[in-house]
Amino acid sequence: MSNSSAFTCCLIGGDTLLTQCGEILLDQGHDIVHVVTGNPAVGAWARGHGLNVVDVASDYSVTLRDSDFDYLFAITHLARIPDGAVESPKTMAINFHDGPLPAYAGLNTPMWALINGEQSYGITWHVMATGIDKGDILVQHPVAIADDDTALSLNTKCFAAALESFPTLIGQLVDGSVQPRPQDLSQRSYYGRASRPEGLGLIDWQQPAEVCERLVRGLSTGPYENSLASAKIVLGGRGYLVESASVAGDAAAGAPGEVVGADADAIVVACADGALAITALKDLQGRSVPLDTVAAGLSGSRLEAPRDAVTAAARDLAREEPAWVRRLAAAEAVSVPFRNAAARVAA
């Protein structure tokens, strides 16, 4: 392949970012040999362009190894890619990571950045190598963090940065100007699948209000899947999910965990420094809960926060969570024999 020519590639991933990057590749005349995915929408897009679709659940390494292509692009693929697939392109395997390497390697990194109080962020295109997110950096693009960013909005910014920087990466690959640079792994932080916030998102009233508010924003993914945790509180022995909250600058003073105000608009809880105004709740089934239905009698009470027990349980369960989610999602209702007859007898 000459530097001025179009190249051949394969794509692997399961999100619309892959299809948008694929459109850029096709518009520039590059040839996509295979699209490896388990997402029906991505598969439909590929077939609509006459591209070959390979099921990500198959032994796709064999298909890639037997194919002739220059680059493999992993875009929004969250599972480990087998070594055989990584080694299959003639030139390079490249991964998109929604974080600035080496500081934020691993999963759910935009969420962790918000929880940690970062004021700036970024995305990275890097070479796939032995070790997760350890390969040489090819292109990075900064992403600004606003005071009101949530996990959903920051993730959207990261996808926009990926689309903005992808043509730069392609141009460097075509003209040969790409300059891989090693990561300083002494600066590396890694967030694995089992990494969870302390207390599994249960708000710690012994923290300053701004830290609690960051936790809520960092765990707010809107209508999209949340594989990390949801912000939670306990009211009257029942758990609730916190959908939105803000620092209440003018709240009355109180001991950490004390409800210093409660009405249909907000439940205001004192923290170690300041207070947090909770403005939207859901129950543990994800149904919205009007605040006035739980606010009555709360003022002056102290909220529970059994964080140690929840943290210990989360460590034990987090690694197995994806497998159980898949099994429960595929579960079929049990057919109970004689159920209708029993109902008639009871009537």
C-alpha positions as CSV (number, residue, x, y, z in Angstrom):
1,M,0.0,0.0,0.0
2,S,1.5,3.4,-1.0
3,N,1.1,6.4,1.3
4,S,-1.2,8.1,-1.2
5,S,-3.5,5.2,-1.8
6,A,-6.7,4.1,-0.1
7,F,-6.3,1.3,2.4
8,T,-8.3,-1.7,3.4
9,C,-9.6,-2.3,6.9
10,C,-11.9,-4.2,9.2
11,L,-14.1,-2.6,11.9
12,I,-15.2,-4.1,15.2
13,G,-17.7,-2.6,17.6
14,G,-21.3,-2.2,18.6
15,D,-22.3,1.5,18.6
16,T,-23.4,4.2,16.2
17,L,-19.9,5.7,16.5
18,L,-18.6,2.8,14.5
19,T,-21.1,3.5,11.7
20,Q,-20.3,7.2,11.6
21,C,-16.6,6.4,11.4
22,G,-17.4,3.8,8.8
23,E,-19.2,6.5,6.7
24,I,-16.0,8.7,6.9
25,L,-13.9,5.8,5.6
26,L,-16.2,5.0,2.8
27,D,-16.6,8.6,1.8
28,Q,-12.8,8.8,1.5
29,G,-12.6,5.7,-0.7
30,H,-11.3,3.2,1.8
31,D,-12.4,-0.4,1.6
32,I,-14.0,-2.1,4.6
33,V,-13.5,-5.8,4.3
34,H,-15.5,-7.0,7.3
35,V,-17.6,-5.4,10.1
36,V,-17.5,-7.5,13.3
37,T,-20.5,-6.7,15.5
38,G,-23.3,-8.1,17.6
39,N,-25.4,-5.0,17.3
40,P,-28.3,-5.5,14.8
41,A,-28.4,-1.8,13.9
42,V,-24.6,-1.8,13.1
43,G,-25.1,-5.0,11.1
44,A,-28.0,-3.4,9.2
45,W,-25.9,-0.4,8.4
46,A,-23.1,-2.6,7.1
47,R,-25.3,-4.7,5.0
48,G,-26.9,-1.6,3.6
49,H,-23.5,-0.7,2.2
50,G,-22.9,-4.2,0.9
51,L,-20.3,-5.0,3.6
52,N,-19.7,-8.4,5.0
53,V,-20.9,-8.7,8.6
54,V,-19.2,-11.1,11.0
55,D,-20.9,-12.1,14.3
56,V,-18.8,-10.9,17.2
57,A,-20.0,-14.1,19.1
58,S,-18.3,-16.3,16.5
59,D,-14.6,-17.2,16.3
60,Y,-14.0,-14.0,14.2
61,S,-10.3,-14.2,14.7
62,V,-10.2,-17.0,12.1
63,T,-12.1,-14.9,9.6
64,L,-9.8,-11.9,10.1
65,R,-6.7,-14.0,10.0
66,D,-7.8,-15.5,6.7
67,S,-8.5,-12.0,5.2
68,D,-6.1,-9.5,3.6
69,F,-6.4,-6.0,5.0
70,D,-4.2,-3.2,6.3
71,Y,-5.9,-1.9,9.5
72,L,-8.2,-3.1,12.2
73,F,-10.3,-0.4,13.9
74,A,-11.9,-1.2,17.2
75,I,-14.5,1.4,17.9
76,T,-16.8,1.1,21.0
77,H,-15.9,-2.6,21.4
78,L,-15.8,-3.2,25.2
79,A,-14.6,-6.8,25.3
80,R,-11.1,-8.1,25.0
81,I,-10.1,-8.8,21.4
82,P,-8.2,-12.1,20.8
83,D,-4.5,-11.9,20.0
84,G,-5.2,-13.6,16.7
85,A,-7.5,-10.8,15.6
86,V,-5.1,-8.0,16.8
87,E,-2.3,-9.6,14.8
88,S,-4.4,-10.0,11.6
89,P,-4.0,-6.6,9.9
90,K,-0.9,-6.2,7.8
91,T,-0.1,-2.7,9.2
92,M,-1.7,-1.9,12.5
93,A,-4.6,-2.6,14.9
94,I,-6.1,0.6,16.3
95,N,-8.5,1.2,19.2
96,F,-10.7,4.1,20.2
97,H,-10.6,4.9,23.9
98,D,-13.0,7.4,25.5
99,G,-10.5,8.8,27.9
100,P,-7.1,10.4,28.0
101,L,-4.4,7.8,28.3
102,P,-2.5,6.8,30.4
103,A,-4.5,8.6,33.1
104,Y,-7.9,7.0,32.5
105,A,-7.5,3.5,31.1
106,G,-10.2,0.8,31.3
107,L,-14.0,1.0,31.4
108,N,-16.6,3.8,32.3
109,T,-13.8,6.3,32.4
110,P,-15.9,9.4,31.6
111,M,-18.0,8.5,34.7
112,W,-14.9,8.2,36.8
113,A,-13.5,11.5,35.6
114,L,-16.7,13.3,36.8
115,I,-16.7,11.4,40.1
116,N,-13.0,12.4,40.6
117,G,-13.7,16.0,39.9
118,E,-11.6,16.4,36.8
119,Q,-11.9,19.7,35.0
120,S,-10.5,18.5,31.6
121,Y,-10.6,15.3,29.7
122,G,-9.9,13.8,26.3
123,I,-10.1,10.8,24.0
124,T,-7.4,8.6,22.5
125,W,-6.7,6.6,19.3
126,H,-4.0,4.1,20.2
127,V,-2.3,1.0,18.9
128,M,-3.7,-2.2,20.3
129,A,-1.0,-4.1,22.2
130,T,-0.5,-6.6,25.0
131,G,-2.2,-5.2,28.0
132,I,-5.5,-3.3,28.0
133,D,-5.2,0.4,26.8
134,K,-1.3,0.2,27.0
135,G,-0.5,0.6,23.3
136,D,1.3,3.6,21.8
137,I,-0.7,6.8,21.4
138,L,-1.5,7.9,17.8
139,V,-4.0,10.8,18.2
140,Q,-5.5,12.5,21.2
141,H,-8.2,15.1,21.3
142,P,-9.1,17.3,24.3
143,V,-12.6,17.4,25.8
144,A,-13.7,20.2,28.1
145,I,-15.7,19.4,31.2
146,A,-18.5,21.8,32.2
147,D,-19.7,22.3,35.7
148,D,-23.1,20.7,34.9
149,D,-21.8,17.8,32.8
150,T,-23.3,14.4,33.5
151,A,-22.0,11.0,32.4
152,L,-24.4,11.2,29.4
153,S,-23.3,14.6,28.2
154,L,-19.6,13.9,28.7
155,N,-19.9,10.7,26.8
156,T,-21.6,12.6,24.0
157,K,-18.7,15.1,23.9
158,C,-16.3,12.1,23.7
159,F,-18.1,10.7,20.7
160,A,-18.0,14.1,19.0
161,A,-14.3,14.4,19.7
162,A,-13.8,10.9,18.2
163,L,-15.6,12.0,15.0
164,E,-13.6,15.2,14.8
165,S,-10.3,13.5,15.3
166,F,-10.8,10.4,13.1
167,P,-10.2,12.2,9.8
168,T,-6.9,13.4,11.3
169,L,-5.9,9.9,12.1
170,I,-6.9,8.6,8.7
171,G,-4.9,11.4,7.0
172,Q,-1.8,10.5,9.0
173,L,-2.2,6.8,8.1
174,V,-2.5,7.6,4.5
175,D,0.4,10.0,4.2
176,G,2.7,8.1,6.6
177,S,3.0,11.0,9.0
178,V,1.5,9.1,12.0
179,Q,4.0,9.0,14.9
180,P,3.1,6.5,17.6
181,R,4.4,7.6,21.0
182,P,4.8,5.3,24.1
183,Q,2.6,6.0,27.1
184,D,4.2,6.9,30.4
185,L,2.7,4.0,32.3
186,S,4.0,5.5,35.6
187,Q,1.0,7.9,35.2
188,R,-1.5,5.1,34.4
189,S,-4.8,4.7,36.3
190,Y,-6.9,1.7,35.4
191,Y,-10.6,1.1,36.0
192,G,-11.7,-2.5,35.5
193,R,-15.1,-4.1,35.1
194,A,-15.2,-4.8,38.8
195,S,-14.3,-1.2,39.8
196,R,-17.2,0.4,41.6
197,P,-17.6,3.6,43.6
198,E,-17.5,3.2,47.4
199,G,-20.9,2.2,48.7
200,L,-22.0,1.3,45.1
201,G,-23.2,4.8,44.6
202,L,-24.8,5.2,48.1
203,I,-24.3,8.8,48.9
204,D,-21.9,9.5,51.8
205,W,-23.2,12.4,53.8
206,Q,-19.8,12.7,55.6
207,Q,-18.5,14.1,52.3
208,P,-18.8,17.7,51.1
209,A,-22.0,18.5,49.2
210,E,-20.0,19.2,46.0
211,V,-18.5,15.7,46.1
212,C,-22.0,14.2,46.5
213,E,-23.2,16.2,43.6
214,R,-20.3,15.1,41.4
215,L,-21.2,11.5,42.2
216,V,-24.8,12.0,41.1
217,R,-23.7,13.7,37.8
218,G,-21.0,11.0,37.2
219,L,-23.5,8.2,37.5
220,S,-26.2,9.8,35.5
221,T,-26.4,8.1,32.1
222,G,-29.9,9.2,31.1
223,P,-31.9,6.5,29.2
224,Y,-28.7,4.5,28.3
225,E,-27.3,1.4,30.1
226,N,-25.4,2.1,33.3
227,S,-22.9,-0.6,33.9
228,L,-21.1,1.1,36.9
229,A,-23.7,2.1,39.5
230,S,-26.5,4.5,40.2
231,A,-26.5,7.2,42.9
232,K,-28.7,6.0,45.8
233,I,-30.1,7.1,49.1
234,V,-32.1,5.2,51.8
235,L,-35.4,6.7,53.0
236,G,-37.4,5.0,55.7
237,G,-35.5,1.7,55.1
238,R,-36.2,1.8,51.3
239,G,-33.6,2.5,48.6
240,Y,-34.1,5.1,45.9
241,L,-32.1,6.1,42.9
242,V,-31.1,9.8,42.7
243,E,-31.7,11.1,39.2
244,S,-30.6,14.7,39.8
245,A,-29.3,16.9,42.6
246,S,-27.5,20.2,43.1
247,V,-25.5,21.9,45.9
248,A,-28.0,23.8,48.1
249,G,-26.0,26.9,48.9
250,D,-28.6,28.5,51.1
251,A,-29.7,25.5,53.1
252,A,-30.0,25.5,56.9
253,A,-27.1,24.0,58.8
254,G,-27.5,20.4,60.1
255,A,-25.5,17.3,61.0
256,P,-24.3,15.1,58.1
257,G,-27.3,13.1,56.9
258,E,-29.9,15.3,58.5
259,V,-32.8,16.3,56.3
260,V,-33.0,20.1,56.6
261,G,-35.8,20.6,54.1
262,A,-38.3,18.5,52.3
263,D,-41.1,19.4,49.9
264,A,-42.4,18.6,46.5
265,D,-39.5,20.4,44.8
266,A,-36.5,19.0,46.7
267,I,-35.2,16.9,49.6
268,V,-32.3,18.9,51.1
269,V,-29.8,16.9,53.1
270,A,-26.9,18.3,55.2
271,C,-23.4,17.1,54.2
272,A,-20.1,17.5,55.9
273,D,-19.8,20.8,54.2
274,G,-23.0,22.4,52.8
275,A,-26.1,20.5,51.7
276,L,-27.4,18.5,48.8
277,A,-30.7,19.2,47.2
278,I,-32.2,16.1,45.7
279,T,-34.6,17.1,42.9
280,A,-35.5,13.8,41.2
281,L,-35.9,10.2,42.5
282,K,-36.7,6.8,41.1
283,D,-37.5,3.6,42.9
284,L,-35.3,0.6,42.4
285,Q,-37.4,-0.6,39.5
286,G,-36.6,2.7,37.7
287,R,-40.0,4.3,38.1
288,S,-40.2,8.0,38.9
289,V,-41.1,8.9,42.4
290,P,-42.9,12.2,43.1
291,L,-40.9,13.9,45.9
292,D,-44.1,14.9,47.8
293,T,-44.9,11.2,48.3
294,V,-41.7,10.6,50.3
295,A,-41.1,14.1,51.7
296,A,-43.7,14.1,54.5
297,G,-42.2,13.9,57.9
298,L,-38.6,13.8,56.7
299,S,-37.5,17.2,58.0
300,G,-35.2,16.7,61.0
301,S,-34.7,13.0,60.4
302,R,-31.3,11.4,59.7
303,L,-30.7,9.4,56.5
304,E,-29.1,6.0,56.7
305,A,-25.9,5.2,54.8
306,P,-24.8,1.6,55.3
307,R,-21.9,2.0,52.9
308,D,-19.5,-0.5,54.3
309,A,-21.8,-3.5,53.8
310,V,-22.8,-2.4,50.3
311,T,-19.1,-1.8,49.3
312,A,-18.2,-5.3,50.4
313,A,-21.1,-6.9,48.6
314,A,-20.3,-5.0,45.4
315,R,-16.7,-6.3,45.4
316,D,-17.9,-9.8,45.5
317,L,-20.7,-9.4,42.9
318,A,-19.4,-7.0,40.3
319,R,-17.3,-9.4,38.3
320,E,-20.2,-11.7,37.8
321,E,-22.8,-9.0,37.1
322,P,-22.6,-9.0,33.3
323,A,-23.1,-12.7,33.1
324,W,-26.2,-12.6,35.4
325,V,-27.6,-9.6,33.4
326,R,-27.4,-11.7,30.2
327,R,-29.0,-14.8,31.9
328,L,-31.8,-12.8,33.5
329,A,-32.5,-10.9,30.3
330,A,-32.9,-14.2,28.4
331,A,-35.0,-15.9,31.1
332,E,-38.4,-17.1,30.1
333,A,-41.5,-17.1,32.3
334,V,-42.2,-20.4,34.0
335,S,-45.4,-22.1,32.9
336,V,-47.3,-23.1,36.1
337,P,-49.5,-26.2,35.5
338,F,-53.1,-25.9,36.6
339,R,-52.8,-22.2,37.3
340,N,-56.0,-21.2,35.6
341,A,-57.9,-24.1,37.2
342,A,-56.7,-23.0,40.6
343,A,-57.9,-19.4,39.9
344,R,-61.4,-20.7,39.0
345,V,-61.6,-22.7,42.2
346,A,-60.6,-19.7,44.3
347,A,-63.2,-17.6,42.6
